[in-house]
Amino acid sequence: MALPGRLVLLGHPVAHSISPAFQNAALRASGIPLVYEALDVTPTELDGCVDELVEHRAAGNVTIPHKERVAKRCAHLTPVAERVGAANSFRVDDAGTLLGHNTDVAGFDHLARSALGDAPLPRRVAVLGAGGAAAAVLAAIEAWPHCSVVLCNRNLARAAALAERFPVVARTVSDAALAVEESELVVNTTPLGLHPGDPFPVEIEALPAGAVLVDLVYGRAETAWVRAARAVGHHAVDGLDMLLEQGALAFEWWFGVPAPRHEMQAAMPRESGDPC
């Protein structure tokens, strides 16, 4: 497989991203002579930037707010990217064709199974949020046997539109406390917790006893919601392991070689500090 001309992360903003740290560690460990760059690209600049990257036969990742638009620019999407309607990874083939893929789905599945440990896959899941991250989560959950989802979003019309795409959603609600009733797994796909002082996605007191929490928000420190839930006995994890796994899967899709996960993990920051 020919090396791409550049390897980049597209997003706005991206200065906070820790993807360059672990992707560059992976490149060094694999002896691949590339540098992974974070490119802060505004929505108005995106089309021109994508054109330039195609010319350079680039590859890379895509983050907020560009995943859906990059998917629409791709001449071909993998089935999972087409199902989600978003591309978080791209590459240009030898014919100059822009290809899009989505590793968020498998990244979430990996995180959820790790959080559940030896427990069986849940039958009742609450998903908080109805954006692109929720679509990736639902695409993973729909492959779990006998599972149903309560989808929560303040905008019920938006939740209903997502539920129409994913029949695994049994019910939509606008009240988070109502959504988590009887849930075995609660997944936060909203950005709540990214900034200090954010309210919790759902109050800890509303969580059923024994519910496992997965918070897709991540930072150098675990989110306050994760820490508060764990303090009262819930098993709770943030999204850092999902970030690593989706990055490792993207690396394998770009280069056709196993990702050096140990070296990538060692390069991931985990300390107290501002979310990133």
N, C-alpha and C positions, 0 to 999 in steps of 0.2 A: 504494500500500500504506500503510494507516494506521500511524502510529508506535505502538509498544508503550507502555504506561503506565510501565513500568520496564524496565531492562536489568540483569541480575544474573548472578553466578556462584554456584552452589550447591555447597558442598562442606564437608568437615570433616577437617582444618583447611584454611583458605584464605589465612591471613595472608601466607604465603610466595609466593602466586601472582603471576606477572608478567602475567597476562592483562589486568588492568585497565590496565596501562601502554600496551599496544599497542591495545587496543580503544578506549580513550579518545582515543588519537591518531587512530584511524580515524574516530571520530565527529567530532572537530574538523575533520579534513581534508575530510570529506564535508558539513559544515555541518548535522549532525543534532543537534538540541538535547536530547540525553540524556546521562546520566552512567552509566557501567558500574560497578556496585558488586559487591564480593565479600561474600557473606553466609555466615558460618560457621554452619551448621545441623547440629545433631546428628541422628542417626538417629531419635530419639524426637520431634524437632521437625519432621521433614520433611513429614509429611502436612499439618499445619496451615499450614506455610509455603507449600506448593504451592497449597493452597486459597486463601490470601491472594493469591498471585501471579496465579492465574487470575482472581480478582475484579478485579485491577488491569490485566488484559490484558497481562501482562508477557511478556518474552522473555528468553532467556539461555542460558548454558552450564551444564553439570553435570559435576562431577569426582568423584573418589573421596570417599566410598564410595557415591554415590547414583545412578550411571548406570542400574543395573538396576531399581531401585525407581521412578525417574522414568519409565522406559519402561513399566512396568506401570500407572502412573497415566494415561498418555496414552490418549485415545480413538482416536487414529490415529497409526500409525508409518509413516515412509517405508520402502520395501522394505529399504534397507540397515540401518536401525535394527532392523527386525524380524529380519533375518538375523543380526545380531550379538547381539541380545537386550539392547541397551543404547542409551540416548539420551544423547548429550553436548550436545545442543542442543534447545531447546524454544521454542515460541511459542504464543500463543492467537489463534485466528482471530476474525473478526467475529461469529461465532455463539457465541463463548465456549467453543470446543472446544480442548482441550489437544492440541497436535501435537508429536510427537517425531521427531528426526532424528539421524543419526550422521555426523559429518564426520571422525572418527578414521580410518576406512577410507581415504578419499581422501587424508587427511593423511599416513598411512604410505606409501601408494603414491607420493606425491610425494617423500617423503624417500628412499625406497629407490631410485627411479629417478635422483634427483639423486646419491646416493652411488655408484651404478653408472656414472654418466657415459655414455660411449659403449659400454660393454660390453653385451652382450645380457642380457636377463632370465635369471636363474639357473635351472637345472633342479634343483639340490639346495640346500635351505634348512634350517637348524636354527633352531627357535624355542624359546627358553628361557623357561619359564613357561607357565601354563595358566589364567590369569585372564581378566578382561574385556579387557585390552589384547591378550592373545594372540588372543582371538576376533576383534578388529578386524583384526589382522595377517593372520590366516588368511582372513578375508573378502576382503582385498585380494589375497592370493597365489593364491587359487583361480581368479582371473581371468587369471593368467599362464599362458601355454601350456607344456605339457609339464613342469610343475613338481611336485616332491614334497617333502614336509616331514617331518623328524624332529622330533617334539615332545618336549621334556624337562621333566619336573616330578618333584620328589621324591615327590609323591603320585601314584602311577601310576593310581589309580582316577579321579582328577580329570582327568589327561591323557587317559585312555581315553574319558571322557564328552565331552570337547571333540573328540576325534578322531572320535567317532561323529557329531557334528554337521557335521564338515568332512572329507569324503573325501579332500581334498588331503593329509591326514596319512597317510603311508605306514607310520610306525612310531612307537611311543612308548617312551621310555626314562627311567630315573631318574638316569643318570650323564651330566653335561654333556659330559665329555670324549668319551664314546661318541657323543653326539648330533652333535658337530661334525665327526666324521670325514668327510672327503671333501666337506664343505659348501663351496659357493661364497659363500654369504651366511649370516651368523650374526646373529640378532636377539635382543636381550635385552629381554624384556617384564616382567622381575621388577623389584622396587624396589632391588635390590642396586646400590650406588653412590650412592644418594641421601644417605647419611650418611658422614662421614669414618670410615675404618677398616673399612668394609664389605669383605668378600671380593669378589674378582672373580666375575662370573657363570660364567666358565670361565677356567681359567688360560691365559695367552698361549701357553705352550709347546704346548698341545693344539690350537691352531688350525692348519688346513692352510695351507700357503704360498699366498699370493694371496687368501685369503678376505677378503671385505669385511665389516666390522662395522657394525651399526646398533644403537645403544644408545638405547632410548626414554627412559631417565633423562636429565634435563637440569638445568642449573643456570646460575648466573652464570659458572661455570667449567666446562669440559668435564670429564667424569668421568675418574677415574684409569684406568679400563679403556680408554677411548678413547685417552688419551694414551700408555699403555703399549703398546697395539697399534700405534699409529702410529710409535712409536719404533723398532719392529723391522720396519717396512716395510708394514704393513697399511694399507689405506685404511679409515678409521673415522670415524664421525660420531655425534653425540649427537642427542637428540630435540627440540632447540630449533626447528629448521626445521619439524618436524611440528607442533609447538605453534602456530607462526605460521600455517601453511597451514590447519590445522583451524579456527583462529579466523577466518581470512579467509573461508573457505567458510561458516562460520556467519553471519558478517556479511552475506554475500550472500543467504543464505536468509532472514534476518530482514527485510532492507530492499529486496531486489530490485534492488540497484545494485552495480557492481563495487567490491570492497574496495580501498582505497588501500594496496597491499602495501608500496610504498616507504616511506611514512610509518610504517606498522606496524613494518617492519623497523628503521627508525631509532630507534624507541622501545624496542626490545628490549635489555635489558642483556646485556653479554658482557664479563665481567671476572673476575679471581680473587676468590674469596670463598666464602661458604657456599652450598651448593646451595639453589635456591629453585624 
